[in-house]
Amino acid sequence: MKKVLLSLEESKDNQQLLSLIKKQSDIQLVDLAEIKDDKFTVIVNGPLTQLADILMTRYKLISQIEEVLFVGGTDAYGDVTPVAEKNVYADVFSAQQVFLSTVKIVMFGLNVTEDLQNRALAPLVYLKEPSVFVKEQCGIYVETKGKVTYGKTVTDVYSDFQFEDHHCEIILDIDIEKYNSIIKTL
């Protein structure tokens, strides 16, 4: 059984995600008080503030996190600024802290998920059938200083320059037919 910790903003989309996760017999929702030595996955659809706080204050949990499934960021264009996505832009320093950690992160960027009916559901579909997604291992950093680029998630996927650390994966494409058929079964 997959253990999942949620870090979600209040929204209609996240309520639908929560409702569908609760119906899954192979997924168990956990909270920090319940976690002993178990491995778990974190799903984040909102700013990375809570996860950054967990990584700083409960650093022993880092080795228990199998992966972070993050709905946010972008490797193309933003929705808050021309280059920044709202979940990263809301707390760029926490986002940078999470991306610089050693935790495996799968980023479901805005430019790939924006056409989905509910992009918050992408991590659940990923848990059910990861082959629906085309992904690539990469390094991801967050621009915390630039006036024009503040909040941009910078990847080395399309760059000659490669970051030293590649513990992240970025979703590059989705098989929409398979994705939609899985959504119907949830």
C-alpha positions as CSV (number, residue, x, y, z in Angstrom):
1,M,0.0,0.0,0.0
2,K,1.3,3.4,-1.0
3,K,1.5,5.9,1.9
4,V,0.8,9.5,0.8
5,L,1.2,12.8,2.7
6,L,-0.7,15.7,1.2
7,S,0.3,19.4,1.1
8,L,-2.6,21.1,-0.6
9,E,-4.1,24.6,-0.8
10,E,-7.8,24.9,-0.3
11,S,-9.4,24.7,-3.7
12,K,-12.1,22.9,-5.6
13,D,-9.5,21.0,-7.6
14,N,-7.7,19.8,-4.5
15,Q,-11.0,18.7,-2.9
16,Q,-11.6,16.5,-5.9
17,L,-8.1,15.1,-5.6
18,L,-8.6,14.4,-1.9
19,S,-12.0,12.8,-2.5
20,L,-10.5,10.5,-5.2
21,I,-7.5,9.5,-3.1
22,K,-9.8,8.5,-0.3
23,K,-11.5,6.0,-2.6
24,Q,-8.3,4.3,-3.6
25,S,-7.8,0.9,-1.8
26,D,-4.1,1.0,-2.6
27,I,-3.3,4.4,-1.2
28,Q,-3.3,5.3,2.5
29,L,-3.3,9.0,3.5
30,V,-1.0,9.7,6.4
31,D,-0.1,12.7,8.5
32,L,3.2,13.6,10.1
33,A,2.1,12.3,13.5
34,E,1.4,8.8,12.1
35,I,4.7,8.4,10.2
36,K,7.2,6.2,12.0
37,D,9.8,4.6,9.9
38,D,7.6,4.1,6.9
39,K,8.5,5.4,3.4
40,F,5.9,7.8,1.9
41,T,5.2,10.0,-1.1
42,V,4.3,13.7,-0.7
43,I,1.8,15.3,-3.1
44,V,2.0,19.1,-3.2
45,N,-0.4,21.3,-5.1
46,G,0.3,24.7,-3.7
47,P,3.3,26.6,-2.4
48,L,6.2,24.4,-1.1
49,T,6.2,26.3,2.2
50,Q,5.0,23.4,4.3
51,L,7.3,20.8,2.8
52,A,10.3,23.2,3.2
53,D,9.4,23.6,6.8
54,I,9.2,19.8,7.3
55,L,12.6,19.3,5.6
56,M,14.2,21.9,7.9
57,T,12.5,20.9,11.2
58,R,12.1,17.2,10.7
59,Y,15.1,16.5,8.6
60,K,15.2,12.8,9.6
61,L,12.1,12.3,7.4
62,I,14.1,13.2,4.3
63,S,15.3,9.6,4.0
64,Q,11.7,8.3,4.3
65,I,10.3,10.4,1.4
66,E,10.2,8.3,-1.7
67,E,9.3,11.2,-3.9
68,V,7.6,14.5,-4.0
69,L,4.9,14.9,-6.7
70,F,4.7,18.6,-7.2
71,V,2.0,20.3,-9.3
72,G,3.7,23.6,-10.1
73,G,6.6,25.3,-11.7
74,T,7.1,25.5,-15.5
75,D,9.9,25.2,-18.0
76,A,8.3,27.5,-20.5
77,Y,5.9,30.3,-19.4
78,G,4.1,31.3,-16.2
79,D,0.7,32.3,-15.0
80,V,1.7,35.0,-12.5
81,T,4.5,36.5,-14.5
82,P,5.6,35.7,-18.0
83,V,8.0,33.1,-16.5
84,A,6.8,32.2,-13.0
85,E,4.0,29.7,-12.0
86,K,1.9,30.6,-9.0
87,N,2.8,27.7,-6.7
88,V,6.5,28.6,-6.9
89,Y,6.1,32.3,-7.0
90,A,4.0,32.3,-3.8
91,D,7.2,31.3,-1.8
92,V,10.3,31.2,-4.0
93,F,12.7,30.6,-1.1
94,S,10.8,27.5,0.1
95,A,10.6,26.3,-3.5
96,Q,14.4,26.8,-3.9
97,Q,15.0,25.0,-0.6
98,V,13.0,22.0,-1.7
99,F,14.6,21.8,-5.1
100,L,18.0,22.0,-3.6
101,S,17.3,19.2,-1.1
102,T,18.2,15.6,-1.9
103,V,14.6,14.5,-2.1
104,K,13.4,13.1,-5.5
105,I,11.0,15.5,-7.0
106,V,8.7,15.0,-10.0
107,M,7.5,18.3,-11.3
108,F,4.2,18.5,-13.2
109,G,4.7,21.9,-14.8
110,L,2.1,24.4,-15.8
111,N,3.0,24.2,-19.5
112,V,2.3,20.5,-19.6
113,T,-0.7,20.3,-17.3
114,E,-2.6,23.5,-18.0
115,D,-4.9,21.8,-20.6
116,L,-6.0,19.1,-18.2
117,Q,-9.5,19.4,-16.8
118,N,-8.0,19.3,-13.3
119,R,-4.2,19.5,-13.1
120,A,-4.3,18.6,-9.4
121,L,-5.2,15.0,-10.4
122,A,-1.9,14.4,-12.3
123,P,0.0,13.0,-9.3
124,L,-2.8,10.5,-8.6
125,V,-2.7,9.3,-12.2
126,Y,1.1,9.1,-11.9
127,L,0.8,6.9,-8.8
128,K,-1.6,4.6,-10.7
129,E,0.2,4.5,-14.1
130,P,3.5,6.4,-14.4
131,S,3.9,5.3,-18.0
132,V,1.3,7.8,-19.0
133,F,3.9,10.5,-18.5
134,V,7.0,11.3,-20.5
135,K,9.6,12.6,-18.1
136,E,13.3,13.4,-18.0
137,Q,15.7,13.5,-15.1
138,C,17.1,17.0,-14.6
139,G,18.3,19.6,-12.2
140,I,15.8,22.3,-11.2
141,Y,16.6,25.6,-9.5
142,V,14.4,28.6,-8.6
143,E,15.4,32.1,-9.6
144,T,15.2,34.1,-6.3
145,K,16.9,37.4,-7.3
146,G,16.1,38.5,-10.9
147,K,13.7,41.3,-11.4
148,V,12.3,39.8,-14.6
149,T,12.9,36.1,-13.8
150,Y,11.9,36.1,-10.1
151,G,10.1,32.8,-9.4
152,K,11.1,31.0,-12.6
153,T,11.9,27.3,-12.3
154,V,15.1,26.8,-14.3
155,T,15.9,23.4,-15.6
156,D,18.8,22.0,-17.5
157,V,16.7,19.8,-19.8
158,Y,17.2,22.0,-22.9
159,S,20.5,23.5,-21.9
160,D,24.1,22.8,-22.8
161,F,24.9,23.8,-19.2
162,Q,24.1,20.9,-16.9
163,F,23.5,21.3,-13.1
164,E,25.6,19.0,-10.9
165,D,22.6,17.4,-9.2
166,H,19.8,15.6,-11.2
167,H,17.5,14.3,-8.5
168,C,14.5,15.8,-10.1
169,E,12.3,14.7,-12.9
170,I,10.2,17.0,-15.1
171,I,7.1,15.9,-16.9
172,L,7.6,16.7,-20.6
173,D,4.4,15.2,-22.1
174,I,1.3,13.3,-21.2
175,D,-0.5,10.6,-23.2
176,I,-3.9,12.4,-22.9
177,E,-5.9,9.4,-24.1
178,K,-4.5,7.1,-21.5
179,Y,-4.6,9.8,-18.8
180,N,-8.4,10.4,-19.5
181,S,-9.1,6.7,-19.4
182,I,-7.4,6.4,-16.0
183,I,-9.3,9.4,-14.7
184,K,-12.6,7.7,-15.6
185,T,-11.7,4.6,-13.5
186,L,-10.9,6.6,-10.4
